Amino acid sequence: MRNLRLLVLVSIVLAILVVTLGAYTRLTHAGLGCPDWPGCYGLIDVPQTAEQIAKAEQAFPERPVEVQKAWNEMIHRYFAGSLGLLILAIAIISVKSRHLGRPMYLPLFLLAIVTFQALLGMWTVTMKLMPVVVMAHLLGGFLTLSLLFLLYLRLTPYRIPGGDWQVKKYAKYGLFGVVLLTAQIALGGWTSSNYAALHCVDLPICQSGWVDQLTFENSFDLIPPERDTYEFGHLEHNERVTIHVMHRIGAIVTFLYLAWLAVSVIRQAQSSFFYKVPALLLFVLIIQVGLGVSNVVFSLPLAIAVSHNVVAACLMLVLITLTYSLKRKI
């Protein structure tokens, strides 16, 4: 059990790194740094010599080689592939040791998810950054990380402090919080994949006149018009403003709900455990809001934009910890 738990922990760390690298790849516009999959211009690494670059550009004349972007993409693929192999090992070990009472269906579901995630990675390239595929790939990364963390919790001898029976009523609210946060992450992914992050430059919602610019006709169409590429977006300004505004409103709703949940559990807590976990949730939530505001104020600097993705993942893990703990009290 200890060895499997250690393997899952290593996978969680690697999954966080993959989420980080995925955000970095997307935000440096390197999603098509390699125009083919799983290699790069037909190689297992990146074309670097003059001869390799000449051959690559002859094979893909529509996509000149940009070495730095290609490396960003390939490094992400290397780490994602390594994570897939670790999850495969976890699934095999879990099946072989199912007689010991270890979870089996969750690791198998994880393996199915990471396999589909690999397909999404391929479609991201072959469908030229189609927004719905990019958003689904982002959500798949978060789902993989969340399921790994849930598996780690299930493999851990988990003792819930006594004397806190009154907080168990918040378990269902925690589950709803997970759904709400997932929807907000999806909105963030839709904003990013449609290159709408810089189309609202004022706070708290958008620049003056934003209400008159709202249009929902094409802003959330999952199947866009066919194009050679969706890089740098295909929507009009008003449609991108609409997407950004919905993300802002979603952020406000999510913040208020999770803050209420955290404060409510803290007020009912009788043990330090159910004080510390929601307090941590509130702390990470405030950091996330600060990063979102900073993205607007400083016009989406790379370090802050990547951190916004990573802290969203951390927020989800803390919320899962709280919800799992509350469910264990029931």
C-alpha positions in Angstrom: 0.0 0.0 0.0 2.8 2.4 0.9 4.6 1.9 -2.4 1.4 2.4 -4.4 0.6 5.5 -2.4 4.1 6.9 -3.1 3.7 6.2 -6.8 0.4 8.1 -6.8 2.0 11.0 -4.9 4.8 11.2 -7.5 2.1 11.2 -10.2 0.3 14.0 -8.5 3.4 16.1 -8.5 4.0 15.3 -12.2 0.4 16.1 -13.0 0.7 19.5 -11.5 3.8 20.0 -13.6 2.0 18.9 -16.7 -0.9 21.4 -16.0 1.7 24.1 -15.5 3.6 23.2 -18.7 0.2 23.0 -20.6 -0.7 26.5 -19.5 2.8 27.8 -20.4 2.6 26.2 -23.8 -0.8 27.7 -24.5 0.1 31.2 -23.2 3.3 31.3 -25.2 1.3 30.4 -28.3 3.2 27.2 -28.8 0.2 24.9 -29.2 1.2 24.5 -32.9 4.9 24.7 -32.3 4.9 21.2 -33.7 2.4 20.8 -36.6 2.3 17.0 -36.2 1.8 14.5 -33.4 3.3 12.8 -31.4 6.6 13.8 -32.9 7.8 17.2 -34.1 8.2 17.7 -37.8 8.6 14.0 -38.0 11.3 13.8 -35.3 11.2 12.6 -31.7 12.7 15.9 -30.6 12.9 19.4 -32.3 14.6 20.3 -35.6 17.7 22.2 -34.7 20.4 21.9 -37.4 20.1 23.8 -40.6 19.5 20.5 -42.5 16.8 19.4 -40.1 15.1 22.7 -40.3 15.2 22.8 -44.1 13.7 19.3 -44.3 11.0 20.2 -41.7 10.0 23.3 -43.6 9.9 21.5 -46.8 7.6 18.9 -45.3 5.4 21.5 -43.5 5.7 24.7 -45.7 2.7 26.3 -44.0 4.5 26.1 -40.6 8.0 27.5 -40.4 10.1 26.1 -37.6 10.2 28.2 -34.4 12.6 26.2 -32.2 11.6 27.7 -28.9 7.9 27.2 -29.4 8.6 23.6 -30.7 10.6 22.9 -27.5 7.8 24.3 -25.3 5.4 21.9 -27.0 7.6 18.8 -26.9 8.7 19.2 -23.3 5.0 19.3 -22.4 4.5 16.1 -24.4 7.4 14.4 -22.8 6.1 15.0 -19.3 2.5 14.2 -20.3 3.7 10.9 -21.8 5.6 10.1 -18.6 2.5 10.8 -16.5 0.6 8.4 -18.7 3.1 5.6 -18.1 2.9 6.2 -14.4 -0.9 6.0 -14.5 -0.6 2.8 -16.5 1.7 1.3 -13.8 -0.8 2.4 -11.1 -3.6 0.7 -12.9 -1.7 -2.5 -13.4 -0.6 -2.6 -9.7 -4.1 -1.9 -8.5 -5.6 -4.7 -10.6 -3.0 -7.2 -9.5 -3.5 -6.3 -5.8 -7.3 -5.9 -5.8 -7.5 -8.8 -3.4 -5.9 -6.6 -0.8 -8.8 -4.2 -0.8 -7.1 -1.5 -2.9 -9.3 0.7 -5.2 -9.4 -0.8 -8.7 -12.1 1.0 -10.6 -10.8 4.4 -9.9 -7.3 3.6 -11.3 -8.9 2.0 -14.4 -11.1 5.1 -14.9 -7.9 7.2 -14.5 -6.2 5.2 -17.2 -9.2 5.7 -19.5 -9.2 9.4 -18.9 -5.5 9.8 -19.5 -5.8 7.8 -22.7 -8.6 10.1 -23.9 -6.5 13.1 -22.8 -3.7 11.9 -25.2 -6.3 11.8 -28.0 -7.3 15.4 -27.1 -3.6 16.4 -27.3 -3.5 14.9 -30.8 -6.7 16.6 -31.8 -5.5 19.9 -30.5 -2.8 19.8 -33.1 -4.7 18.1 -36.0 -7.7 20.4 -35.5 -5.5 23.5 -35.4 -6.4 24.7 -31.8 -10.1 24.4 -32.2 -11.4 26.1 -29.0 -13.6 23.3 -27.8 -10.8 20.8 -28.1 -8.3 23.1 -26.3 -10.8 23.7 -23.5 -11.5 19.9 -23.2 -7.8 19.2 -23.1 -7.4 21.7 -20.2 -10.4 20.1 -18.3 -8.9 16.7 -18.9 -5.7 17.8 -17.3 -7.5 19.1 -14.2 -9.7 15.9 -14.1 -6.6 13.7 -14.2 -5.0 15.6 -11.4 -8.2 15.6 -9.3 -8.7 11.9 -9.7 -5.1 11.1 -8.8 -5.5 13.2 -5.6 -8.8 11.5 -4.8 -7.0 8.1 -5.2 -4.2 9.3 -2.9 -6.8 10.2 -0.3 -8.5 6.8 -0.6 -5.1 5.0 -0.2 -4.2 7.1 2.9 -5.2 5.9 6.4 -7.6 8.8 6.9 -8.8 9.6 10.4 -11.5 12.3 10.7 -11.5 14.0 14.1 -14.5 13.4 16.3 -16.8 16.0 17.7 -17.6 17.7 14.4 -20.8 16.0 13.4 -22.6 19.3 12.8 -20.3 20.1 9.8 -21.4 17.0 7.9 -24.4 18.9 6.4 -21.9 20.9 4.3 -20.8 17.8 2.4 -23.5 18.3 -0.3 -22.5 22.0 -0.5 -18.9 20.9 -1.0 -19.9 18.7 -3.9 -21.8 21.6 -5.5 -18.7 23.7 -5.0 -16.7 21.2 -7.0 -19.2 21.4 -9.8 -19.2 25.2 -9.7 -15.5 25.5 -9.7 -15.2 23.0 -12.6 -17.7 25.2 -14.6 -15.6 28.3 -13.8 -12.4 26.5 -14.9 -14.2 25.6 -18.1 -15.1 29.3 -18.6 -11.5 30.2 -18.1 -10.4 27.6 -20.6 -13.0 28.9 -23.1 -11.7 32.5 -22.5 -8.1 31.4 -23.1 -8.8 29.2 -26.1 -10.7 32.0 -27.8 -8.0 34.5 -27.0 -10.5 36.7 -25.1 -8.3 37.4 -22.0 -7.4 40.9 -23.0 -10.8 42.0 -24.3 -11.9 43.5 -21.0 -9.3 45.9 -19.6 -11.2 47.5 -16.7 -12.5 46.2 -13.3 -14.7 44.8 -11.9 -16.6 43.5 -15.0 -15.4 45.2 -18.1 -14.8 48.7 -19.7 -17.8 51.1 -20.1 -20.4 50.1 -22.6 -19.8 46.4 -22.1 -23.5 45.7 -21.6 -24.3 46.9 -25.1 -21.5 44.7 -26.5 -22.9 41.4 -25.2 -23.9 38.9 -27.8 -24.5 35.2 -27.2 -25.3 34.2 -30.8 -21.9 32.8 -31.6 -19.9 33.3 -28.4 -20.4 29.8 -27.0 -20.8 27.7 -30.2 -18.9 24.5 -29.6 -18.6 23.8 -33.4 -17.0 26.8 -35.0 -16.9 27.6 -38.8 -14.3 25.6 -40.6 -10.9 27.4 -40.8 -7.3 26.5 -41.7 -6.3 27.4 -38.1 -8.0 28.8 -35.0 -4.7 30.2 -33.6 -5.2 33.7 -32.2 -9.0 33.2 -32.4 -11.7 33.5 -34.9 -14.4 35.4 -33.0 -15.3 39.1 -33.3 -14.5 41.6 -30.5 -18.0 41.7 -29.1 -18.1 37.9 -28.9 -14.8 37.8 -27.0 -16.0 40.5 -24.7 -19.1 38.4 -23.9 -17.0 35.4 -23.1 -14.7 37.4 -20.8 -17.7 39.0 -19.0 -19.2 35.6 -18.4 -15.8 34.5 -16.9 -15.7 37.5 -14.7 -19.3 37.0 -13.5 -18.6 33.3 -12.9 -15.5 34.3 -10.9 -17.6 36.5 -8.6 -20.3 33.8 -8.1 -17.6 31.1 -7.4 -15.7 33.4 -5.0 -18.9 34.2 -3.0 -20.0 30.6 -2.8 -16.7 29.1 -1.8 -16.1 31.9 0.7 -19.5 31.2 2.2 -18.7 27.5 2.4 -15.3 28.0 4.0 -16.6 30.5 6.6 -19.7 28.3 7.4 -17.5 25.3 8.1 -15.1 27.3 10.2 -17.9 28.7 12.3 -19.3 25.2 13.0 -15.9 23.5 13.5 -15.1 21.9 16.8 -11.7 20.5 15.8 -8.6 22.1 14.3 -8.9 19.9 11.2 -12.2 21.5 10.1 -10.8 24.9 10.9 -7.5 24.6 9.0 -8.8 23.0 5.7 -11.5 25.6 5.0 -9.2 28.4 6.2 -6.7 27.1 3.6 -9.5 27.1 1.0 -10.2 30.7 1.8 -6.5 31.6 1.6 -6.0 30.0 -1.8 -9.3 31.5 -3.0 -8.1 35.0 -2.2 -4.8 34.4 -3.9 -6.6 33.2 -7.0 -8.8 36.3 -7.1 -5.7 38.5 -6.7 -4.0 36.7 -9.6 -7.1 37.3 -11.7 -7.1 41.0 -10.9 -3.4 41.2 -11.6 -4.0 39.6 -15.0 -6.2 42.5 -15.9 -4.2 45.3 -14.3 -0.9 44.2 -15.8 -2.2 43.0 -19.1 -1.8 39.2 -18.8 1.9 38.8 -17.9 3.1 35.3 -18.5 4.2 34.4 -14.9 0.9 35.6 -13.4 -1.2 34.0 -16.1 0.5 30.6 -15.6 0.1 31.0 -11.8 -3.6 31.6 -12.3 -3.9 28.2 -13.8 -1.8 26.5 -11.2 -3.5 28.1 -8.3 -6.9 27.1 -9.8 -5.6 23.5 -9.6 -4.5 23.9 -6.0 -7.9 25.4 -5.2 -9.6 22.4 -6.6 -7.4 20.0 -4.6 -8.2 21.9 -1.3 -11.9 21.8 -2.1 -11.7 18.1 -2.8 -9.9 17.5 0.5 -12.6 19.4 2.3 -15.5 17.7 0.5 -14.0 14.3 0.9 -13.5 14.9 4.7 -17.0 16.1 5.1 -18.3 13.0 3.2 -16.3 10.8 5.5 -18.1 12.3 8.5 -21.5 11.0 7.2 
